[in-house]
Amino acid sequence: MIHLREYRRVIGAGQVLYLVGRRLKRQGVRYTTVAAVIGVGAVLTDVAGNRIFGYDLRVNKLDAAMLPAVVALLTFGLGHTLIALSNLFSSERILMADANGLNLMEDRKKADMRWHLQVLWERVFQYEARLREEVEGPGDPATEPAEACCDRGHIRRMVDGMDPACRHRLGLDDQNAEAFVEYIEAFRPVRARQGRAQEGFCASAGYALAQSLPQKVECSWIGFDLSLLEDWYDGAFF
């Protein structure tokens, strides 16, 4: 009973109707094809029996033609009807969700972009980088973290040395200064060989994802294909 209550929270009559209707529409192609083959076969057999063998099977042409039509009506028609009912039940909830901005929750996913890039580097792209090294030859990835730290330290000193009035206008304080440094660090030219270490990959990918670039240009700049990640960012949670 506990599991049933959990399922009822996310699965209602609308979802059940939609799933059944979609199943009927998919099966309708198979059922209609079989029925059409049977009907056409019966008509051809009758014609061949009459004209070649002189034997009348007495097949009603109208009944043979009606069989595919009835099967198509029962499967496609009922499937479309159930899906229409499902859409009718869910349309009000969809409008309420859109009115409350739930269709814009893709921005919530983008807020965790740096964490996503770190996970992708650890699970996917570091292995792609190793494969690329075998083809292009080894670079010097060991120096990238040190260079990134050096750049970040230099930028941080510049931010700390800014005029107090300018810092006030920008809303900078000790709590958000590091985030401001990361933003400036990401706004830099990207290089395909820069992504051999995690810091370089996160900075390059973060810069590329913030730009409106064609996928091929983005891939050539940073050396990695992020099209699947962008496609995921483009859709809301629901």
C-alpha positions in Angstrom: 0.0 0.0 0.0 2.8 2.4 0.7 4.3 1.8 -2.7 0.9 2.3 -4.3 0.5 5.7 -2.6 4.0 6.7 -3.8 3.0 5.8 -7.4 -0.3 7.6 -7.2 1.6 10.8 -6.5 3.2 10.8 -9.9 0.9 8.6 -12.0 -2.8 9.5 -12.5 -5.6 8.8 -14.8 -4.2 11.1 -17.4 -0.8 9.3 -17.6 -2.5 5.9 -17.8 -4.8 7.0 -20.6 -1.8 8.5 -22.5 0.3 5.3 -22.2 -2.6 3.1 -23.3 -3.4 5.3 -26.2 0.2 5.5 -27.3 0.4 1.7 -27.1 -2.7 1.3 -29.2 -1.4 3.7 -31.9 1.9 1.8 -32.1 0.2 -1.6 -32.3 -2.3 -0.2 -34.8 0.3 -0.2 -37.6 0.9 -3.9 -37.1 -2.8 -4.9 -36.7 -3.8 -2.8 -39.7 -1.1 -4.3 -41.9 -2.0 -7.9 -40.9 -5.7 -7.2 -41.6 -4.9 -5.5 -44.9 -2.8 -8.5 -46.0 -5.6 -10.9 -45.0 -8.2 -8.9 -46.9 -6.1 -8.5 -50.0 -5.1 -12.1 -49.9 -8.8 -13.2 -49.7 -9.7 -11.0 -52.7 -6.8 -12.2 -54.8 -7.6 -15.8 -53.9 -11.2 -15.4 -54.9 -10.1 -13.7 -58.2 -7.5 -16.4 -58.9 -9.9 -19.2 -58.0 -12.5 -17.9 -60.3 -10.4 -17.1 -63.4 -7.7 -19.8 -63.2 -9.2 -22.8 -61.5 -12.9 -22.0 -62.1 -13.7 -22.4 -58.4 -15.7 -19.7 -56.6 -14.6 -19.2 -53.0 -17.5 -16.8 -52.6 -15.5 -14.1 -50.7 -17.4 -10.9 -50.1 -15.2 -8.1 -51.4 -16.8 -5.6 -49.2 -16.2 -7.7 -46.0 -12.6 -8.2 -47.0 -12.2 -4.4 -47.5 -14.0 -3.6 -44.2 -11.7 -5.8 -42.1 -8.6 -3.4 -42.3 -10.9 -0.4 -41.8 -12.5 -1.8 -38.7 -9.1 -2.7 -37.2 -7.6 0.7 -38.0 -10.6 2.4 -36.5 -10.4 0.4 -33.3 -6.6 0.9 -32.8 -5.8 4.3 -34.2 -9.2 5.8 -33.4 -9.3 4.6 -29.8 -5.6 5.4 -29.4 -6.1 9.0 -30.5 -9.2 9.3 -28.4 -7.4 8.2 -25.2 -4.5 10.5 -25.9 -6.9 13.4 -26.5 -8.6 12.7 -23.1 -5.2 12.6 -21.4 -4.3 15.9 -22.9 -7.6 17.3 -21.8 -7.0 16.2 -18.2 -3.5 17.5 -18.1 -3.9 20.8 -20.0 -5.1 22.7 -16.9 -2.1 21.5 -14.9 0.3 22.4 -17.7 -1.1 25.9 -17.9 -0.8 26.3 -14.1 2.8 25.1 -14.3 3.6 27.5 -17.1 1.9 30.4 -15.3 4.2 29.7 -12.3 7.3 29.7 -14.4 8.1 26.0 -14.1 8.9 25.9 -17.8 11.8 28.1 -17.1 13.5 25.8 -14.5 16.2 25.1 -17.1 17.9 28.1 -15.6 18.1 26.2 -12.3 20.1 23.5 -14.0 22.5 26.1 -15.5 23.2 27.4 -12.0 25.1 24.1 -11.3 27.0 24.3 -14.5 30.5 24.2 -12.9 29.6 21.1 -10.9 28.2 19.5 -14.0 31.4 20.2 -15.9 33.5 18.8 -13.0 31.5 15.6 -13.0 31.6 15.3 -16.8 35.4 15.7 -16.7 35.9 13.0 -14.1 33.5 10.5 -15.8 33.8 11.3 -19.5 36.1 13.9 -20.9 39.4 13.1 -19.1 39.3 9.8 -21.0 38.6 11.5 -24.2 41.6 13.8 -23.5 43.8 10.8 -23.1 42.6 9.3 -26.4 43.3 12.6 -28.1 46.8 12.7 -26.7 47.5 9.3 -28.3 46.5 10.8 -31.6 47.9 14.3 -31.4 50.8 13.6 -29.1 51.3 14.4 -25.5 51.0 18.0 -24.4 52.0 19.4 -21.0 48.8 19.0 -18.9 50.8 19.1 -15.7 51.4 22.8 -16.1 47.8 23.7 -16.6 46.6 23.7 -13.0 49.6 25.8 -11.9 49.0 28.3 -14.8 45.3 28.4 -13.9 46.1 29.1 -10.2 48.7 31.7 -11.2 46.1 33.5 -13.4 43.5 33.3 -10.7 45.8 34.7 -8.1 46.8 37.6 -10.4 43.2 38.4 -11.1 42.3 38.2 -7.4 45.0 40.7 -6.6 43.7 43.0 -9.2 40.1 42.7 -7.8 41.4 43.3 -4.3 43.2 46.4 -5.5 40.3 48.0 -7.2 39.0 51.4 -6.1 36.6 51.0 -3.1 34.0 53.1 -4.9 34.2 50.9 -8.0 33.9 47.8 -5.8 30.8 49.3 -4.2 29.2 50.0 -7.6 29.9 46.4 -8.7 28.6 45.0 -5.4 31.9 43.3 -4.6 32.7 42.2 -1.1 34.8 39.5 0.5 32.1 36.9 0.2 31.5 37.2 -3.6 35.0 38.2 -4.7 36.0 34.6 -5.6 32.9 34.2 -7.7 33.8 37.4 -9.5 37.3 36.1 -10.2 35.9 32.9 -11.6 33.6 34.8 -13.9 36.5 36.9 -15.2 38.7 33.8 -15.6 36.1 32.1 -17.7 35.8 35.1 -20.0 39.0 34.4 -22.0 39.9 32.8 -25.4 39.6 29.1 -25.4 42.1 26.6 -26.8 41.5 23.0 -27.8 44.6 21.8 -25.9 43.7 23.8 -22.8 41.2 21.2 -21.7 43.8 18.5 -20.8 43.3 19.3 -17.1 40.1 19.8 -15.1 40.6 23.5 -14.4 41.3 24.3 -18.1 38.4 22.2 -19.2 36.0 23.8 -16.8 37.1 27.3 -17.8 37.0 26.7 -21.5 33.7 24.8 -21.5 32.1 27.4 -19.2 33.2 30.1 -21.6 31.9 28.2 -24.7 28.6 27.4 -23.2 28.0 31.0 -22.3 28.4 32.0 -26.0 26.0 31.5 -28.9 28.3 29.4 -31.0 27.6 26.7 -33.6 28.3 23.3 -32.3 31.2 22.6 -34.8 32.9 25.9 -33.9 32.5 25.2 -30.2 33.9 21.7 -30.5 36.9 23.0 -32.5 37.6 25.7 -29.9 37.5 23.6 -26.8 38.3 20.2 -28.3 35.2 18.5 -26.8 31.6 18.0 -28.0 29.2 19.5 -25.5 26.1 19.2 -27.7 24.4 16.6 -25.5 24.9 18.8 -22.4 23.5 21.9 -24.2 20.5 19.8 -25.3 19.9 18.8 -21.7 20.2 22.4 -20.6 17.7 23.5 -23.2 14.8 21.5 -21.6 13.1 22.2 -18.3 12.8 19.7 -15.5 9.3 18.7 -16.5 
